[in-house]
Amino acid sequence: MENIRKSVFKIVTASGTGTGFTVSGHNQVITNYHVVKGEKVVAVEDYKKDRFVANVVMVNPEVDLAFLKIEGFENKETDISLQEEIIVANTQKVFINGYPFGMPYTITEGIVSSSSQPMGNRNYIQTDAAVNPGNSGGPMLNEAGVLIGVTTSKFNNADNVGFGIKHLDLIKEIEDFSSVENPVYSVKCNSCDSYTETESEFCNNCGNNMDISIWEEFEKSHFAQFVENALTELGINPVLGRAGRDYWEFHQGSALIRIFVFKRDYLVATSPLNNLPKKNIQELMTYLLEKNVEPYYLGIHENKIYISYRAHLSDIFTDHVDTVKENLKNLALKADDLDNFFADNYGCEMAIEAKEDM
C-alpha cells in the first residue's frame, strides 16, 4: 500500500485543497468536480512536494468527477488498478488515501458499510472510515490496491460516515472521454454523453439544459492580483503557489514561504527556517537579537526560527506599493539564504517544512 502514494496527488486551488490520483493505463489525474469548481488551471503536488500546472479538461458536476491534464506527464509509476469486474461487498476493508485538511498524505482504514447507498439520483459506497475535507477526489482502495470508489466528502455531514463514487461510474467517464483527441475544458452532458467546450446554457448535441455557471471562474481579489504579480516577477507561477483563498504557500529553494492576510488588515509573509540547535544556543540568540534584517523580523516560535514581513493592506493602494512588492519578493530570497546560513554556522537543522535542494 505504501507505493500507492506515488499515484496520489494533492490538488491545490485558490479555494482550498483536495486529492487526485491516477490509474493504470491512463494519464489524466482524476478528482472530484467540487474540488476544482471555479478553476480551469490548478496545481498538482506529488509525494516529493513537487508541483505541476494542470489544466482541467473535463468536468461532470452531476457525477462529481473531473479530469486534469498535466502537459508532458506520462503515468508510469501508478500502482492503482481499475477493474470493472471487481466486487464491492458490505463489511470488506476499505482504505481512504489522500490529503485531509491539506495535511501530508495519509491512509485511513475502515469497512464498507453499504456497497450501494442511494442518495439523490445515484448510488454511492458508504464507509465508516474517516473522510475529511481534503480527502475529496482521492482513491478508495481494497486491500489489493484495486480502486473501488472515488472519495467524496460532498455529503459527509456526520461522524464516521463517508461516501465514495462507484468505480463503475468512473470507468464510464474514462471510456466516454477516451474518444476526445485534443482535450480542453469541457462539460459532460449526462443526457447524451457528449461534451460542450464553449460556454452555453444548452448541450450542443442534444439541447439539454446546462448550468452556465459551470464555466465561470472565481474572481481574484485586488490583494490576490497584487501578490500574484509579485510571484510572477519572482519567477514563480502563481497557480503553483496558491493554497486557498488569499493564501499562498511555495518553496523558494529550500525555504517554505507563506503569504496571507492577518486580522483582515495586514499582509504577512513568513518562513519557518530552522530548528534551534542542541548546543551553542547562546551564540545563535546573540545573532538573532543583534542582527538587523530590516524590513524583516527574525523570531523564535516553538523552538523554530522564523523570518517574517508585515505591511498594512492599505499600503498596496498608495505610493508604497512598489516598495511592498520588492520587500515581498526579497523575503523569499532572504529566507532561502538564511536557512542555509543557520545550518552551516550554528548547526541548526532545517525546519520540517523545508524542501531538500536538488
C-alpha positions in Angstrom: 0.0 0.0 0.0 3.0 2.3 0.6 3.8 2.6 -3.1 0.2 3.9 -3.7 1.3 7.3 -2.5 3.2 7.9 -5.8 -0.1 7.8 -7.6 -2.0 10.1 -5.2 -1.7 13.9 -5.5 -2.7 16.9 -3.6 -4.9 19.3 -5.7 -4.3 22.9 -4.8 -6.6 25.8 -5.9 -7.4 29.3 -4.9 -10.3 27.9 -2.8 -8.5 25.2 -1.0 -7.1 21.7 -1.4 -8.3 18.2 -2.3 -6.9 14.9 -3.6 -6.5 13.4 -7.0 -5.0 10.2 -8.4 -4.0 8.2 -11.5 -5.0 4.7 -12.5 -3.1 2.2 -14.6 -3.3 2.8 -18.4 -4.4 6.4 -18.2 -2.5 9.7 -17.9 -5.2 12.0 -16.6 -5.4 12.9 -12.9 -8.8 12.1 -11.5 -10.5 14.2 -8.8 -14.0 15.5 -7.7 -15.6 18.3 -9.7 -16.3 20.2 -6.5 -12.5 20.3 -5.7 -11.8 22.2 -8.9 -15.1 24.1 -9.3 -14.5 27.7 -10.5 -11.0 26.8 -11.8 -9.6 25.9 -15.2 -6.0 25.7 -14.2 -4.9 24.2 -10.8 -1.7 23.0 -9.1 -1.0 19.3 -8.6 1.5 18.3 -5.9 3.2 14.9 -5.8 4.6 12.9 -2.9 8.0 14.7 -3.2 6.3 18.1 -2.8 7.0 19.0 -6.4 4.1 20.9 -8.0 2.9 20.9 -11.6 0.4 23.0 -13.5 -2.7 21.0 -14.6 -5.5 22.0 -16.9 -9.0 21.0 -16.1 -10.1 19.2 -19.3 -13.4 17.5 -18.2 -16.0 18.2 -15.6 -19.2 16.3 -14.8 -20.9 18.1 -11.9 -23.7 15.5 -11.7 -21.3 12.6 -11.1 -18.9 15.0 -9.2 -15.9 13.9 -11.3 -13.2 15.9 -13.1 -10.1 15.1 -15.2 -6.9 17.1 -15.1 -4.1 17.1 -17.7 -0.5 17.8 -16.9 1.4 18.7 -20.0 4.1 16.1 -20.8 3.0 13.8 -17.9 3.2 10.1 -18.5 1.7 7.8 -15.9 4.5 5.2 -15.4 4.5 4.7 -11.6 0.9 4.0 -10.6 0.1 1.0 -8.5 -3.7 1.7 -8.6 -5.6 -0.6 -10.9 -9.1 -0.2 -12.2 -11.1 -3.4 -12.7 -14.6 -3.4 -14.0 -15.3 -6.9 -12.6 -14.2 -6.1 -9.0 -16.9 -6.9 -6.4 -17.6 -4.5 -3.6 -19.2 -6.2 -0.6 -20.5 -4.9 2.7 -18.1 -5.1 5.7 -15.0 -5.6 3.4 -12.0 -3.4 4.3 -11.5 -0.1 2.5 -8.6 2.3 2.5 -9.0 6.0 2.1 -5.9 7.7 0.6 -5.5 11.4 0.4 -4.5 14.7 2.0 -7.1 15.6 4.7 -7.3 19.3 5.5 -4.3 19.8 3.1 -2.0 17.9 5.5 0.5 15.3 4.4 -0.5 12.1 2.8 -2.5 9.7 5.0 -4.2 6.3 4.7 -7.3 5.7 6.8 -8.8 2.2 7.2 -12.4 1.3 7.5 -15.1 -1.0 6.2 -17.8 -0.7 3.5 -21.0 0.0 5.4 -23.1 -0.2 2.3 -21.9 -1.1 -1.2 -24.8 0.7 -2.8 -26.3 3.6 -0.7 -28.9 5.6 -2.7 -28.5 9.3 -2.4 -30.2 11.7 -4.8 -30.2 10.1 -8.2 -27.2 7.9 -7.7 -25.9 5.1 -5.6 -22.7 5.6 -3.5 -20.3 3.4 -1.5 -20.8 4.2 2.2 -17.9 3.7 4.7 -17.2 4.2 8.3 -13.6 5.3 7.5 -12.8 8.9 8.4 -13.4 11.2 5.4 -12.4 14.8 5.9 -12.2 17.9 3.7 -9.1 17.5 1.6 -9.8 13.7 1.1 -12.3 14.6 -1.7 -11.3 13.2 -5.0 -8.9 10.6 -3.6 -9.0 6.8 -4.2 -10.9 4.3 -2.1 -9.0 1.0 -2.4 -9.4 -2.6 -1.3 -6.5 -4.5 0.3 -5.0 -5.4 -3.1 -4.8 -1.7 -4.2 -7.7 -2.0 -6.6 -9.9 1.0 -6.9 -13.5 0.5 -5.6 -14.5 4.2 -5.5 -13.6 7.9 -5.5 -13.9 9.6 -2.1 -16.3 12.5 -1.9 -17.0 14.4 1.3 -19.8 16.2 -0.5 -22.4 14.6 1.7 -20.2 14.0 4.7 -22.1 15.8 7.5 -21.9 13.2 10.1 -19.1 11.5 12.1 -17.9 8.0 10.9 -19.9 8.3 7.6 -18.1 8.8 4.3 -19.1 8.2 0.8 -17.5 7.3 -2.5 -18.4 7.4 -6.2 -18.6 3.9 -7.5 -15.7 2.6 -9.6 -18.2 1.7 -12.4 -19.2 5.4 -12.7 -15.5 6.4 -13.1 -15.0 3.7 -15.7 -17.8 5.1 -17.8 -16.4 8.6 -17.6 -12.9 7.4 -18.6 -14.4 5.3 -21.5 -16.5 8.2 -22.8 -13.6 10.7 -22.6 -11.2 8.4 -24.3 -12.6 9.5 -27.7 -11.6 13.1 -27.1 -8.4 13.8 -29.1 -7.4 17.3 -28.1 -8.9 17.9 -24.6 -9.7 21.4 -23.4 -12.1 22.5 -20.7 -15.3 20.7 -21.5 -18.6 19.9 -19.6 -20.2 16.5 -19.8 -23.8 16.2 -20.8 -25.3 13.2 -19.0 -28.3 13.2 -21.3 -26.3 12.3 -24.4 -22.8 11.7 -23.1 -21.3 14.4 -25.3 -19.0 17.3 -24.3 -19.6 21.0 -24.7 -16.4 23.1 -24.8 -17.9 26.6 -25.2 -20.0 28.4 -22.6 -23.6 27.6 -23.2 -27.0 27.1 -21.5 -27.7 24.1 -23.7 -25.9 21.0 -24.8 -24.5 21.5 -28.3 -25.5 18.0 -29.2 -29.0 17.3 -27.7 -30.1 20.7 -26.4 -30.3 19.5 -22.8 -30.2 22.4 -20.3 -26.8 23.1 -18.8 -25.8 25.3 -15.9 -23.9 28.2 -17.4 -22.2 28.9 -14.1 -20.0 25.8 -14.6 -17.9 27.8 -17.0 -17.4 30.7 -14.5 -14.0 31.1 -12.8 -13.5 32.6 -9.3 -12.7 36.3 -9.4 -9.4 37.2 -7.7 -9.3 40.0 -5.2 -7.2 43.1 -5.6 -4.9 41.7 -2.9 -4.6 38.4 -4.8 -3.7 40.2 -8.0 -1.0 42.2 -6.2 0.6 39.1 -4.6 0.4 37.0 -7.8 2.1 39.8 -9.8 4.9 39.8 -7.2 5.2 36.0 -7.5 5.3 36.3 -11.3 8.2 38.8 -11.1 9.9 36.4 -8.8 9.7 33.7 -11.5 7.1 31.7 -9.7 3.9 30.5 -11.5 1.1 31.9 -9.2 -1.0 28.8 -9.8 1.7 26.7 -8.2 1.8 29.0 -5.2 -2.0 29.0 -4.4 -3.1 27.3 -1.2 -6.5 28.7 -0.6 -8.5 32.0 -0.7 -5.9 34.8 -0.5 -3.3 32.4 0.8 -0.1 31.2 -0.9 2.5 28.7 0.0 5.5 27.8 -2.0 9.2 26.9 -1.8 11.9 29.3 -2.7 14.9 27.0 -2.9 14.7 25.0 0.3 12.6 27.6 2.3 8.8 27.4 2.6 7.2 30.8 2.1 3.7 31.6 3.3 1.8 34.7 2.3 -1.6 35.6 3.8 -3.9 38.2 5.3 -3.7 38.7 9.1 -6.6 40.1 11.1 -8.1 41.5 7.8 -5.6 44.4 7.9 -2.1 43.1 7.3 -0.2 41.4 4.5 2.1 38.9 6.2 4.9 36.8 4.7 6.7 34.3 6.8 9.0 31.4 6.5 10.0 28.7 9.1 13.7 28.4 8.6 15.4 26.1 11.1 15.0 24.3 14.4 17.0 25.6 17.4 20.3 23.8 17.9 21.0 21.4 20.8 24.3 23.2 21.6 25.9 26.7 21.4 22.4 28.3 21.5 23.8 31.4 23.2 25.8 32.4 20.1 22.7 32.0 18.0 20.5 34.0 20.3 23.0 36.9 20.3 22.9 36.8 16.5 19.1 36.9 16.3 18.9 39.8 18.8 21.7 41.9 17.2 21.3 41.2 13.5 19.5 43.9 11.6 17.5 42.4 8.7 15.0 45.3 8.2 12.4 45.4 6.9 12.1 41.8 8.1 12.0 40.3 11.5 13.8 37.3 12.9 12.0 35.4 15.7 11.5 32.2 17.5 8.3 30.2 17.9 8.1 26.7 19.4 11.8 26.2 19.1 11.8 27.2 15.4 13.5 30.2 13.8 11.3 32.3 11.5 11.8 35.3 9.3 8.7 37.5 8.7 7.5 40.6 7.0 4.3 42.6 7.6 2.7 45.5 5.8 -0.7 47.2 6.1 -3.1 46.3 3.3 -3.7 50.0 2.7 -0.1 50.3 1.5 -0.8 48.4 -1.7 -3.2 51.3 -2.7 -0.6 54.0 -2.1 2.8 55.2 -3.5 4.4 52.5 -1.3 3.0 49.7 -3.4 6.3 49.1 -5.3 8.3 49.0 -2.1 5.9 46.5 -0.6 6.2 44.3 -3.7 10.0 44.4 -3.6 10.1 43.6 0.1 7.7 40.6 -0.5 9.9 39.2 -3.3 13.1 39.8 -1.4 11.8 38.0 1.7 11.6 34.8 -0.3 15.2 35.2 -1.4 16.4 36.1 2.1 14.7 33.1 3.6 16.4 30.7 1.1 19.8 32.2 2.1 19.2 32.2 5.9 18.2 28.6 6.4 21.5 27.5 4.8 23.3 30.1 6.9 21.9 28.9 10.2 22.6 25.3 9.2 26.2 25.9 8.2 27.2 28.3 11.0 25.1 27.3 14.0 24.3 23.6 13.4 20.6 24.2 13.1 18.6 21.5 11.4 16.3 22.6 8.6 12.7 23.1 9.5 10.4 20.1 8.8 8.7 22.3 6.2 11.9 22.7 4.2 12.3 21.1 0.8 15.5 19.4 0.0 17.6 21.3 -2.6 18.0 19.3 -5.7 
